[in-house]
Amino acid sequence: MDSKDFILNRIPHRDPFLWVDSVTEVLDNRLVAKKHIPPDLDIFKGHYPDHPIMPGVLLCESIFQAGAILIHEMIMKGGSQDVHSNEIPVLTRIQGAKFKREVRPGDTIIIDVLFKERVSNAWFLSGKILVDGKVAVKVDFACAMSSS
């Protein structure tokens, strides 16, 4: 489950914009994943170069990608007939993002995503990122299925 192929077979994202390294746990409505933040990312040359921190928007993106993997798993397990094989989840809402601590070069983040509800074509989720067991980011978000 934690292989790169597992991830690549579930979401359309690819390097250099793939922000999930491995999936460690999948439950009925929850997914836990990991991402190591490489110290040599070009981002750190310009994002607070004297005190490099991971941009919050990219941390949120890692949560959204993990959410898309969870949606895929839920569709496959549920045998949903109203979702077509060429459809992919696309972000439609970000709500209540909170940034509680910095993520630094070399950190490994734990991404924890929880499915809350589905209304028609919309999937509502919440996610958080932990660093060293402490919450760094929390966000609620929604996705809708879109034809690829």
C-alpha positions as CSV (number, residue, x, y, z in Angstrom):
1,M,0.0,0.0,0.0
2,D,2.8,2.4,0.7
3,S,4.4,2.1,-2.8
4,K,4.7,5.0,-5.2
5,D,2.6,3.0,-7.7
6,F,-0.2,2.8,-5.2
7,I,-0.4,6.6,-5.2
8,L,0.3,7.1,-8.9
9,N,-2.6,4.7,-9.8
10,R,-5.0,6.8,-7.7
11,I,-4.3,10.4,-8.4
12,P,-3.2,12.3,-11.5
13,H,-0.4,14.3,-9.8
14,R,3.2,13.7,-10.7
15,D,6.6,15.0,-9.7
16,P,7.5,17.8,-9.2
17,F,3.9,18.4,-7.8
18,L,3.3,15.2,-6.0
19,W,3.1,15.9,-2.3
20,V,2.5,12.4,-0.9
21,D,5.3,9.9,-0.6
22,S,3.5,6.9,1.0
23,V,0.2,5.8,2.4
24,T,0.4,4.1,5.7
25,E,-3.2,3.5,6.6
26,V,-6.5,3.3,4.9
27,L,-9.7,2.8,6.8
28,D,-13.4,3.2,5.7
29,N,-13.4,7.0,6.0
30,R,-9.8,7.9,6.9
31,L,-6.4,7.9,5.3
32,V,-2.9,8.5,6.8
33,A,0.0,9.3,4.6
34,K,3.6,10.6,4.8
35,K,5.7,13.1,3.0
36,H,9.4,13.9,3.6
37,I,10.2,17.5,2.9
38,P,13.6,17.5,1.1
39,P,16.0,20.2,2.3
40,D,17.1,20.9,-1.3
41,L,13.7,21.9,-2.7
42,D,14.1,25.0,-4.9
43,I,11.2,26.6,-3.0
44,F,13.5,27.2,0.0
45,K,15.8,29.4,-2.1
46,G,13.1,32.0,-2.2
47,H,10.6,31.3,0.6
48,Y,12.2,32.9,3.6
49,P,15.7,31.9,2.4
50,D,17.3,32.9,5.8
51,H,14.7,30.9,7.7
52,P,13.3,28.4,5.2
53,I,9.8,27.1,5.9
54,M,7.5,25.0,3.8
55,P,4.7,27.2,2.2
56,G,1.3,26.6,3.8
57,V,-0.4,26.4,0.4
58,L,1.8,23.3,-0.5
59,L,1.1,21.7,2.9
60,C,-2.6,22.1,2.2
61,E,-2.0,20.6,-1.3
62,S,-0.5,17.5,0.4
63,I,-3.7,17.2,2.4
64,F,-5.9,17.6,-0.7
65,Q,-3.9,15.0,-2.6
66,A,-4.3,12.5,0.3
67,G,-8.0,13.3,0.3
68,A,-8.2,12.5,-3.4
69,I,-6.5,9.1,-2.7
70,L,-9.1,8.5,0.0
71,I,-12.0,9.4,-2.3
72,H,-10.6,6.9,-4.9
73,E,-10.4,4.2,-2.2
74,M,-13.9,4.9,-1.0
75,I,-15.3,4.7,-4.6
76,M,-13.5,1.5,-5.3
77,K,-14.6,-0.2,-2.1
78,G,-18.2,1.1,-2.4
79,G,-18.5,0.1,-6.0
80,S,-20.1,3.5,-6.7
81,Q,-22.0,3.3,-10.0
82,D,-22.5,7.1,-10.3
83,V,-18.8,7.8,-10.6
84,H,-17.1,7.1,-14.0
85,S,-13.6,5.8,-14.5
86,N,-12.5,9.0,-16.3
87,E,-13.6,11.2,-13.4
88,I,-11.1,12.7,-10.9
89,P,-11.7,14.7,-7.7
90,V,-11.0,18.4,-8.1
91,L,-10.8,20.8,-5.2
92,T,-13.8,23.1,-4.9
93,R,-13.7,24.5,-1.4
94,I,-11.1,25.4,1.2
95,Q,-12.4,26.4,4.6
96,G,-10.9,27.3,8.0
97,A,-7.3,26.7,7.2
98,K,-5.2,27.1,10.3
99,F,-1.4,27.1,10.4
100,K,-0.2,26.2,13.9
101,R,3.5,25.5,13.5
102,E,6.2,25.7,10.8
103,V,7.3,22.8,8.7
104,R,11.0,23.0,8.0
105,P,13.3,21.5,5.4
106,G,14.1,17.9,6.4
107,D,10.8,17.4,8.3
108,T,8.6,14.4,7.7
109,I,4.9,15.2,7.8
110,I,2.1,12.9,8.7
111,I,-1.0,13.7,6.6
112,D,-4.3,12.6,8.2
113,V,-7.5,13.0,6.2
114,L,-11.0,12.2,7.3
115,F,-14.1,11.9,5.1
116,K,-17.1,13.8,6.6
117,E,-20.0,13.5,4.1
118,R,-21.0,13.3,0.5
119,V,-23.7,15.4,-1.0
120,S,-24.5,14.5,-4.6
121,N,-21.2,15.2,-6.5
122,A,-19.5,16.9,-3.6
123,W,-17.2,15.1,-1.1
124,F,-16.5,17.0,2.2
125,L,-13.3,16.2,4.1
126,S,-11.1,17.5,6.8
127,G,-7.3,17.1,7.1
128,K,-4.4,17.8,9.3
129,I,-0.6,17.6,9.1
130,L,1.5,16.6,12.1
131,V,5.2,17.2,12.6
132,D,6.8,15.4,15.5
133,G,3.3,14.4,16.8
134,K,2.1,18.1,16.9
135,V,-0.5,19.6,14.6
136,A,1.0,22.0,12.0
137,V,-2.0,22.5,9.7
138,K,-5.7,21.9,9.8
139,V,-8.2,22.5,7.0
140,D,-11.7,21.6,5.9
141,F,-12.2,21.1,2.1
142,A,-14.4,19.8,-0.6
143,C,-13.9,18.1,-3.9
144,A,-16.2,17.4,-6.8
145,M,-15.8,14.8,-9.5
146,S,-14.6,16.1,-12.9
147,S,-14.1,14.4,-16.2
148,S,-10.4,14.0,-17.0
